[in-house]
Amino acid sequence: MDTFKTTSGAVRGFRASSDVVAVLGIPYAAPPFGALRFREPAPAEAWTGVRDCTAFGPVAPQTAELPGSPVWSPGDEDVLTVNVWTPAPDGGSLPVLVWIHGGAYTFGSSAQPDLDGHALARAGLVVVTLNYRVGFEGFGHIPDADEAAFPDNRGLLDQVAALRWVRENIAAFGGDPDNVTVAGHSAGAASIACLMVMDRARGLFHRAIAHSPASPHYPRDLAAATTREVAAAAGCPATPEGLASATPQALLAASDRAVEKYRRDPASGSRHYDPSLYAPVLDGDVLPVDPLTGLAAGAGRDVDLLVCRTTEEYWLLDAVGSSAKVTTEEQLDRFAEDFGLPDGLVAGCRAALPDAPVLDVYLTVFGDLLFGEYARRLVEQHARGGGRTFQSVFDRRRTGPHGVVRAWHCADIPFAFGNVDKDCVAFLIGGAPTPADHDLARRMVGAWASFAAGGDPGWPSYDEAPGQPKVWRTDECDAHDVPAAPRELWAEAEFPLLRP
């Protein structure tokens, strides 16, 4: 059966293979434009007849052009959609995995080919991926606004709305609404950390998988300063009425100009190194507490958590040119000062890398700063709050014609989805997959499916083995130590790490 009933109407998908049906671009909320712009997501309008759902919906407003994904164009409004892959189109009660894409809260799409849910569905899961508002539309703070009318963290509220859609509709696709795992990468993983401490999300999921959770969330003063800067660049007042008068494309262009300004100006502080304007805002309402504090207090103790980080996160950001180059000792000292890093942290990393160029020391510290240390703290604080927690590390490297392809940011995702054969991932993994890569993908898919089904990925929890994360690598990879600053040097570092 390729037709399914949802609370808004019937939808028709297609056979992705003999044993999996895909249903794409199902609206879970109304288009967030016009009178609904900058508002909490509203219910999707019902339709009559059977809606054709054989193609992905449009992406949320962004300027990114991602391989294999739709490109946003003005007029693309039905952006709040979900996609479902089910191996049980005739009914069942299978575990559900809901994926939240990354993209620095600024770009990304559920249509990315490496996020195709087919392999995970064949492993016995009903897989859901979703789009949500990004950039100013989803995470821009609106000063002097009625918070009930123009809330902060609209992108997080979209994710909550999608999870409510799953609770109300997934049984029609053969999924169990009482066995839902939410998973994500980078900004998507950090969103999950937020969801775990949000009252609005309580009870909507039962397990969580966080790949490379990113550290920043913003205090309101920084978010308000960002809005004033973007509004000035867009030529509109930083008020609800003024911002609503600016088109999405105007705010996108203004945001891009602000990013480029930070990128060009070494005197712009911490934002110079990897400019990012948007993140969840610690507003005390939608996001009532910062995730690390909330988890330590037990806010998510009823949710099993699996955290996966890569060993060389930040090398990807350097390879694609999104990070400032730090190549001298003077620049490295300035970097540490701009982020307010604890005394001795960079020196500790330098001691672990005595023969490495300055750039490698910088990439090591910055990768830990944004991803690695936050991932470790997420594990520790969730366990401290009484939650079951598992940790893993992705360390698959490969030597190619142009040198070592590292275990960098995003490299684990094609393996976790079983999509190492997709053309778009060749850059991430260093070319065509080897038999050892296929074996690693099978093992990761199996572990993720097992965790989603019953909470057991196949290795001891953090409480049982706190210093022994599961390490993912192939037999082709030589085991190697990944130098980093000693953990005790991170003790004084605080999050968020961006400052006005």
Sequence and secondary structure as in RCSB ss.txt:
>XXXX:A:sequence
MDTFKTTSGAVRGFRASSDVVAVLGIPYAAPPFGALRFREPAPAEAWTGVRDCTAFGPVAPQTAELPGSPVWSPG
DEDVLTVNVWTPAPDGGSLPVLVWIHGGAYTFGSSAQPDLDGHALARAGLVVVTLNYRVGFEGFGHIPDADEAAF
PDNRGLLDQVAALRWVRENIAAFGGDPDNVTVAGHSAGAASIACLMVMDRARGLFHRAIAHSPASPHYPRDLAAA
TTREVAAAAGCPATPEGLASATPQALLAASDRAVEKYRRDPASGSRHYDPSLYAPVLDGDVLPVDPLTGLAAGAG
RDVDLLVCRTTEEYWLLDAVGSSAKVTTEEQLDRFAEDFGLPDGLVAGCRAALPDAPVLDVYLTVFGDLLFGEYA
RRLVEQHARGGGRTFQSVFDRRRTGPHGVVRAWHCADIPFAFGNVDKDCVAFLIGGAPTPADHDLARRMVGAWAS
FAAGGDPGWPSYDEAPGQPKVWRTDECDAHDVPAAPRELWAEAEFPLLRP
>XXXX:A:secstr
  EEEETTEEEE EEEETTEEEEEEEESS    GGGTTS        SSEEE BS     S     TTS    TT
     EEEEEES TT   EEEEEEE  STTT   TT GGG  HHHHHTT EEEEE    HHHHH   TT  TTTS
 S HHHHHHHHHHHHHHHHGGGGTEEEEEEEEEEETHHHHHHHHHTT GGGTTS SEEEEES     B HHHHHH
HHHHHHHHHTS SSHHHHHHS HHHHHHHHHHHHHHHHH GGGGGGGTS      B  SSSS S HHHHHHTTTT
TTSEEEEEEETTTTHHHHHTT S    SHHHHHHHHHHTT  TTHHHHHHHHSTTS HHHHHHHHHHIIIIIHHH
HHHHHHHHHTT  EEEEEE   EEETTEEE S TTTTHHHHHT TT GGGHHHHTSS  HHHHHHHHHHHHHHHH
HHHHS  SS  TTT TT  EEE  TTS         GGGGTT  S     
